[in-house]
Amino acid sequence: MSDLFHDDIPDSFLDRVFDVIGRAPQHTFQILTKRAERLPSYFSTRRCPGNVWLGVSVEDRRYGLPRIDHLRKVDAAVRFLSVEPLLENLGPVNLQGIHWVIVGGESGGKARLMKKEWVSCLKAQADEANVAFFFNQWGAWGPDGIRRSKKANGRKLNGQTWDAYPTSE
């Protein structure tokens, strides 16, 4: 796994990748980046293939939230947020033009705690904006703040599994 929009990846390479993607319409490609500032300039002179779901990582307010504005500037069939790991309460999130929000906690030995109220706040905002919401996992910490194995924590939020998928525009 890597970030396709890393600064060291030349536009000519991206052009070849998107050409192959465009010639495979039977597949849906999810492309996730932390280098969202590159998206508007790259796609300003190119069409994003209709079988691309384009997303940005949103882990916190400082780095993650600003990426959403860059993503919103691209005409993609599906624009999504990967809020994994959710590291803090994001507060109000402008979901205009966003089709899908995926939320999850951090796993691994040095995983940081994700609080239930942070997830619930995002779920409520997604519902209000009519945006599909997918809760992926609690990660290493359970909703009660107790550290457990990933498997034991599961995917339930408030007793339900939230696994909605977006529809293309």
C-alpha positions in Angstrom: 0.0 0.0 0.0 1.1 3.5 -0.8 -0.2 7.0 -1.4 -0.7 7.4 -5.2 -0.6 11.2 -4.8 2.7 11.3 -3.0 4.9 14.2 -4.2 7.5 11.8 -5.7 4.9 10.3 -8.0 5.0 12.1 -11.3 1.8 13.1 -13.1 2.8 11.0 -16.1 2.7 7.9 -13.8 -0.8 9.0 -12.5 -1.9 9.4 -16.1 -1.0 5.8 -16.8 -2.7 4.5 -13.7 -5.9 6.4 -14.5 -5.8 5.2 -18.1 -5.7 1.6 -16.9 -8.5 2.3 -14.4 -10.6 3.9 -17.2 -10.2 0.8 -19.3 -11.5 -1.4 -16.5 -15.1 -0.1 -16.0 -16.2 -3.4 -14.6 -14.2 -2.7 -11.4 -14.5 0.0 -8.8 -11.3 1.5 -7.5 -11.0 3.2 -4.1 -8.2 5.6 -4.0 -7.3 7.1 -0.6 -4.7 9.8 0.0 -3.3 12.0 2.7 -1.9 14.3 0.0 -5.3 15.9 -0.8 -3.8 19.3 -1.7 -2.6 17.7 -5.0 -6.0 16.5 -6.0 -7.6 19.7 -7.4 -4.5 20.6 -9.5 -4.1 17.1 -10.9 -7.8 16.8 -11.8 -8.1 20.4 -13.1 -7.1 19.2 -16.5 -8.2 15.6 -16.3 -11.4 13.7 -15.8 -11.7 11.4 -12.8 -12.9 8.0 -14.2 -16.4 7.2 -13.2 -15.3 3.9 -11.6 -13.1 5.7 -9.1 -14.1 6.4 -5.5 -11.8 9.1 -4.3 -11.1 9.6 -0.6 -9.0 11.4 2.0 -7.8 10.4 5.4 -9.3 12.4 8.2 -7.7 11.5 11.5 -7.9 14.8 13.4 -8.8 18.5 13.1 -5.3 19.9 12.3 -4.4 17.7 9.4 -7.5 15.7 8.5 -10.3 18.3 8.2 -8.5 20.6 5.7 -8.1 17.6 3.3 -11.9 17.5 2.9 -12.0 20.9 1.1 -9.4 19.7 -1.5 -11.4 16.5 -2.1 -14.6 18.4 -2.6 -13.0 20.3 -5.5 -12.8 17.1 -7.6 -15.6 15.8 -9.7 -15.6 12.1 -8.6 -18.4 9.6 -8.7 -18.0 9.0 -5.0 -16.0 11.2 -2.6 -15.3 9.5 0.8 -13.7 10.2 4.1 -11.6 7.5 5.8 -11.8 8.6 9.4 -9.4 5.9 10.6 -8.0 6.1 13.1 -10.3 8.7 14.7 -7.9 10.4 17.1 -10.0 13.2 18.5 -13.5 14.8 18.5 -13.6 16.4 15.0 -16.4 18.8 16.0 -18.6 20.1 13.2 -17.7 18.5 9.8 -18.9 20.0 6.5 -20.1 16.9 4.6 -21.4 18.8 1.6 -20.4 17.0 -1.5 -19.2 13.9 0.5 -20.9 10.6 -0.2 -19.4 8.2 2.4 -17.9 8.4 5.8 -15.9 5.4 7.1 -15.0 5.5 10.8 -12.7 3.3 12.9 -10.4 3.1 15.8 -6.7 2.4 15.9 -5.4 -1.1 16.4 -1.9 -2.4 17.4 0.3 -2.2 20.4 0.5 1.6 20.5 -3.2 2.2 19.6 -4.7 5.4 21.0 -8.2 5.4 22.5 -11.2 6.4 20.3 -14.2 7.6 22.3 -17.7 6.5 21.6 -19.1 10.1 21.7 -16.7 11.1 18.8 -18.1 8.3 16.6 -21.7 9.1 17.6 -21.1 12.8 16.7 -19.9 11.8 13.2 -22.8 9.3 12.8 -25.3 12.1 13.7 -23.7 14.5 11.2 -23.7 11.9 8.4 -27.4 11.2 9.1 -28.2 14.9 9.0 -26.3 15.3 5.7 -27.8 12.1 4.2 -24.3 10.7 3.8 -23.7 6.9 4.0 -21.9 5.9 7.2 -19.8 2.8 7.7 -18.4 1.9 11.2 -15.4 -0.3 10.6 -14.0 -1.2 14.0 -13.4 -0.1 17.6 -9.7 -1.0 17.2 -7.7 -1.9 20.3 -10.0 -0.1 22.7 -13.6 -0.9 23.3 -16.5 1.6 23.5 -16.2 1.4 27.3 -12.5 2.5 27.2 -11.1 -0.9 28.1 -8.3 -2.3 25.9 -9.2 -5.6 24.3 -8.3 -7.6 21.1 -9.7 -6.2 17.9 -12.0 -9.2 17.4 -13.6 -8.7 20.9 -14.4 -5.1 20.1 -16.3 -5.7 17.0 -18.1 -3.3 14.7 -21.2 -2.3 16.7 -22.0 1.2 17.7 -24.9 1.7 20.0 -25.8 -2.0 19.6 -26.0 -1.8 15.8 -23.7 -2.5 12.8 -23.5 0.5 10.5 -22.4 -0.6 7.1 -24.0 1.7 4.5 -22.4 2.2 1.1 -22.7 5.2 -1.1 -24.5 5.5 -4.4 -22.8 7.3 -7.3 -24.1 10.6 -8.4 
